[in-house]
């Protein structure tokens, strides 16, 4: 199972994205992000790109339990459901207050 390092930030997101996409293309159905300790918004974008790549292949992708800091960013951006494989719930502008 592919495991990114302890950091997933703008500084290494391109390389980590590429490695994860290669793992998905090779048929892996999980990416273990449990050791990722340092994140920024690039981490969320990377996980979403991996999820999209797996869906395009018709495959499921499991991240396991997201580290608290990564889960917090996903919650902030409203994409937690997407990262956990559930369809996003529709929202309206009034739901965001």
VEXROBA-679319 format. One record per residue (C-alpha): x negated, y, z; residue in three letters. Coordinates in Angstrom, 2 decimals. Layout:
BEGIN
- X; Y; Z; resn
- X; Y; Z; ALA
...
end
This chain:
BEGIN
- X; Y; Z; resn
- 0.00; 0.00; 0.00; UNK
- -1.32; 3.42; -0.93; UNK
- -2.22; 5.62; 2.06; UNK
- -3.19; 9.23; 1.50; UNK
- -5.83; 10.59; 3.87; UNK
- -5.18; 12.65; 6.96; UNK
- -4.63; 15.86; 4.97; UNK
- -2.17; 16.67; 2.22; UNK
- -2.46; 20.35; 1.39; UNK
- -2.95; 22.56; -1.62; UNK
- -6.68; 21.75; -1.39; UNK
- -6.22; 18.07; -2.32; UNK
- -2.63; 17.72; -3.53; UNK
- -3.55; 17.25; -7.20; UNK
- -5.85; 14.30; -6.49; UNK
- -3.51; 12.73; -3.94; UNK
- -0.56; 13.12; -6.32; UNK
- -2.53; 11.42; -9.09; UNK
- -3.55; 8.51; -6.84; UNK
- 0.01; 8.02; -5.61; UNK
- 1.39; 8.10; -9.15; UNK
- -1.14; 5.44; -10.13; UNK
- 0.01; 3.28; -7.21; UNK
- 3.65; 3.68; -8.25; UNK
- 2.79; 2.87; -11.87; UNK
- 1.06; -0.28; -10.60; UNK
- 4.32; -1.34; -8.97; UNK
- 3.85; -0.34; -5.36; UNK
- 7.14; 0.34; -3.62; UNK
- 5.75; 2.11; -0.58; UNK
- 3.39; 4.92; 0.31; UNK
- 2.31; 5.03; 3.94; UNK
- 2.16; 8.68; 5.01; UNK
- 1.99; 7.94; 8.73; UNK
- -1.64; 9.09; 9.05; UNK
- -1.11; 12.43; 7.30; UNK
- -1.75; 14.97; 10.05; UNK
- -2.38; 18.24; 8.20; UNK
- 0.27; 19.37; 5.72; UNK
- 1.61; 22.36; 3.90; UNK
- 4.38; 22.79; 1.35; UNK
- 2.24; 20.90; -1.18; UNK
- 2.82; 17.73; 0.82; UNK
- 6.58; 18.01; 0.41; UNK
- 6.21; 18.71; -3.31; UNK
- 3.90; 15.69; -3.67; UNK
- 6.33; 13.32; -1.95; UNK
- 9.18; 14.61; -4.09; UNK
- 7.11; 14.06; -7.24; UNK
- 6.34; 10.49; -6.14; UNK
- 10.03; 9.87; -5.43; UNK
- 10.95; 11.22; -8.88; UNK
- 8.30; 9.04; -10.58; UNK
- 9.61; 5.94; -8.83; UNK
- 13.20; 6.78; -9.78; UNK
- 12.17; 7.21; -13.40; UNK
- 10.77; 3.68; -13.25; UNK
- 14.04; 2.48; -11.70; UNK
- 12.25; 1.61; -8.48; UNK
- 12.77; 2.42; -4.83; UNK
- 10.00; 4.12; -2.88; UNK
- 9.58; 3.99; 0.88; UNK
- 7.48; 6.47; 2.86; UNK
- 8.20; 4.92; 6.24; UNK
- 8.54; 7.30; 9.16; UNK
- 7.33; 10.76; 8.24; UNK
- 4.93; 12.45; 10.66; UNK
- 6.69; 15.14; 12.71; UNK
- 5.01; 18.06; 10.92; UNK
- 5.94; 16.71; 7.50; UNK
- 9.49; 15.94; 8.63; UNK
- 9.75; 19.48; 9.98; UNK
- 8.80; 20.95; 6.59; UNK
- 11.24; 18.64; 4.80; UNK
- 13.98; 19.78; 7.18; UNK
- 13.05; 23.43; 6.66; UNK
- 13.27; 23.07; 2.88; UNK
- 16.46; 21.00; 3.06; UNK
- 14.99; 17.95; 1.30; UNK
- 14.88; 15.37; 4.11; UNK
- 17.60; 13.28; 2.51; UNK
- 15.70; 13.22; -0.78; UNK
- 12.51; 12.04; 0.90; UNK
- 14.41; 9.29; 2.68; UNK
- 15.99; 8.11; -0.56; UNK
- 19.48; 9.48; -0.03; UNK
- 21.14; 11.82; -2.51; UNK
- 21.08; 15.43; -1.42; UNK
- 24.34; 16.73; 0.01; UNK
- 25.80; 19.65; -1.90; UNK
- 25.46; 22.95; -0.11; UNK
- 26.81; 26.39; -0.64; UNK
- 25.29; 29.76; 0.16; UNK
- 27.46; 29.99; 3.29; UNK
- 26.05; 26.70; 4.61; UNK
- 22.59; 28.26; 4.80; UNK
- 23.35; 30.87; 7.49; UNK
end
